Amino acid sequence: MPLVWKTARYELAMDRPLVMGIVNVTPDSFSDGGLHAETAQAIAHAQTLIEQGADVLDVGGESTRPGSPRLTPQQEWARIGPVLREVVRWNVPVSVDTYHPKTMQRAIDLGVDVINDIFALRQPGAVDVVARSAVGVCLMHMQAEPGTMQLAPHYDDVGAEVRTFLRDRAAALRSNGIAASRIALDPGFGFGKSLEHNLQLAHGLGALAAEEYPLLVGVSRKSMIGALTGRDVSQRLAGSLAAALACVAAGAHIVRVHDVAATVDAIKVWRAMRG
């Protein structure tokens, strides 16, 4: 039987790779800052991603690129609230990319399905907010925090340390009454990791995929793709597709991407040729 990720309104079966489409309601995202910063633009983009085959929408209002400024929950909600009010009415799972407990609560009250947290619910009160709800949650590994994470990341064994961290966070959630079936894990490519750390993490991804939780990965357009190809962020489609397929081949269940149509096509062809 395939894994199932239970969210507030949906049970997502991991019997094929799922594509999570990114909706950045931000003026300063590393990949598409400003393109969908207005409510109407973001909603139109979300609709396009669904038409292109996205299985899940992931809406975020705060850039987490290295050194990016932090927002208050009020500033974050001013960006994403109007977008969420619209997209939760659609017949599609909706995730909100936030680490602010106040934003989590407002999004849950609005009817979102998933909380996607780069801090893995380590902010005070975050676990309690999620535990009182039925939402799914994605726990991501990050060393340090966005402002400092790329200054001097260090690991003795990045794969083992990421796995231990995520196992411990999942156990902490389960001890607070959050069922294992609601939890997904994200190794956090690019979050407090050098290029070599990212490659080591990719080489050992199968071990993390063998855990009892769905594995979500985000490598789309990231600096590791630029470092490997020498391409600017606007020219990283081919590298992002190769990275996504490598992660899927290693066992990833969900890929979080900017380029939904191309990723959906690539996965279809890859699955057909693999039989």
N, C-alpha and C positions, 0 to 999 in steps of 0.2 A: 504494500500500500504506500502511495506517495505521502510525503509530509503535507500537512494542511496548516496554513497560517490563519488563525481565527482573528478576525477584526470585528469592529463594532457591528457592521451590517453584512459582511461577506465572509465566507470561508474559502480561502484561496488555495487550491490544490497545486502542489509543486510537481505535477506530472509532465510539465514542459517548462522551459525557461520563460519567466515573465519579464516584461519590459515596463519599467517605471519611468514615466516622462517627467522631466524637470520643468517646473514653472517658476522662474525667478522673478519675483515682483520687487526688483532691486535696481537702483541706478549704478551699482558698482560691483556686480558679479564679475569674476575673472573671465567668464566665457561669453556672456551675452548681456553685460551690464547696460541698463537703460533701454533695451529693446522691448521689454514687456513691463516697464516700471509703472505704467498707468493701468488702472483697473480694466478698462475696455481692452487694452492691448493684451493684458495677461489672460483675460477670459477668452479672447479670440485665439490666442496661442494654445490654451488648454483644449479648446475645441478642435483645433488642428491636430494636436497630439492624439486625441481620441480617434479622429478620423484616420490617422496614420497607423493605428493599432496598439496604442498604449494600453496596458492592462491596469495600470494604477497611475494616478496623478500625484505628484509630490510638489506641494506649494510652499515656497519659502519667501521670507521678506528681509532676511539679513544675510549679507555676504559673509562667508567664513574663510575667504582667501587670507593668506598670511598677512598680518598687519592691518586687516580691515577694522574699521571702527565698530564698536558695539552699539546696539540699539537698546532703548528701554522697551519693556513690553508694550507700552502705549504706542510708541513709534512703530513697532513691528506690526501691531494689530491694525493700525491705520492703513498699512500697506496691504496686508493679506486678508483682513476681515471681509471687505466687500467682494473679493474674489472667491473666498470660501463660501460665502452666502449663496453665490450662484452655482458653483460646481458641485456642492453637496446635493443639489437638486437633480443632478444627472445620474444616470444608472451606471456609475463607475466608482470603484474604491478611491477615496481621497486621503492622502497622507499630508500631514503638516510638518514641515522641517523647522523645528524650534527646540530650544533648550530652556525657555522661560516657562516656569510652572503656570503663571497667570495666563500666558498665551495658550498653553495646553488646555487649561480649564475652559477658556472661552471657545476654543476650537471644538472641544468635546461637547460642550453645550450646544454648539451649532450643528453637530452631527457628523464630524469627521470620523474616519475609520482607523487611522494609524497615526501614532506619534513617532516621528523619526528624529532622534535626538543625538547630536554629535557628542554630548557629554554623558550619554548612557544613563540618564536619569540621576545624575550625581548632584544636581542643584537641589538645595533644601526645599523639600515639599514636593518634588517632582514624582517620586515613587508613590506618594499618597494620592496625588491627583489621578495618576493612571490606575492605581489599585481600586479607586472608587468607581471606575468606569468599565466598559467592555471593549475598549479600543485595543488593537494590536499595537506593538511597540517594536521599534528597531533600535538596538543598542549598538553604538559605534565606538571603536577604539580610537582614542586620540591621546598622544603624549603632550602634556602641558595644555595650552589653550591657544586659540587662533592667533593672538597677538605675538606669541613667542614660540610657537610650536616648531618653526623651521630654523630657529637660531642655531641650535646644536643638538639635534636629536641623537640619542645614543641607546643602543640595545646590546645585550650580550647574545641574545638569541631572539630576533624579532618575532619569528613565528610562534615560538613557545610562549613568549611574554604576551603577545596579543591573544592567544588562545586562553591563557590563564586569566587574563583580565576579563574577557568576555564570559567565560564560564562563571567567574566570581560574580559578575554583575547579574547574569541570568539567575544564579542561585539566590542573590539578594532579593530580586523581584519575586521569585517563587516563594521565598520565606515571608513575603508580605502579601501573599494571596493571589499573585498574578500567575495564571496558569502557563505552563510551558508552551502550550499550543498558541499562545498569544505573542510569543517572543521570536524575533528574528535577529540575526547577528550581522554586523558589518565590520570588516577588519580595518576600515579607515585608510585606504590608500591615499597617500599624500598628506595625511594629518599627523604631523610630528614624525615624518619619515623622510630619509634621503632617497635618492634614486636607487641606491644599492639595497636599502631596507625594503623599498617597494618591490624590487625584483625578488629578493629573498622571500618576501611574503607571498608573492605570486607563485613561486616555485613550491611552496608548502601549503598552498590553498586547499589541496585535497584533504588534509587533516582537519581543517576547520569545517569543510563541507560535510565531513563524516559525523559532525556533532548532531544532536537530536533536534536542532533548530534550523529553519530555513536560512540560507546564506545570501545576503544581499551585498553586491559590490558596486562601487562607483569609480570608474576610471575615465569616464568620458571627458575628453579635451584637456585632461590634467597636465601639469607641468612635466610629469614623468613621460608622457607621450611626446611633448616638445623636446625633452632632453634626448630621447631615443631617436627622434626623426629630424630634429633641427627645424621643425615647422612652428610657425606662429599659431596662436590659439585658433584662428579662423581657418587653418589648413590642417587640422588634426583629425579629420573624419576617418580616413583610412586607418590611421594608427589606433584610433578609439575603437573601431570595429574589430581590428585584430585583437586588441586587449580584451574586449568584451567576450569574443569567442574563446579566447584562451581561458578566461575565467569560467565560462560555461562548461568548457571541456573538462576543467578541474573540479566541477561539481556545483558551481554557483547556481542558485535557484532564481535569483532576480538580479537584473542589471539596471542600474539607474543611469539614464542617458539623456543627452540633449537631442540627439538625432534619432528620433523614434523610427521613422519610416525606413531608413537605411539599416538600422539595427534589427528591426522586425524581419526585413528581407534576408539579411545575413544569417540570422538564426534559422529561418525557414530552410534556406539552402543547405546550411551546415547539418541540420537534423536529417534532411532527406538524403544527403550523401553519406551520412553515417549509418543510415538505415534504422 
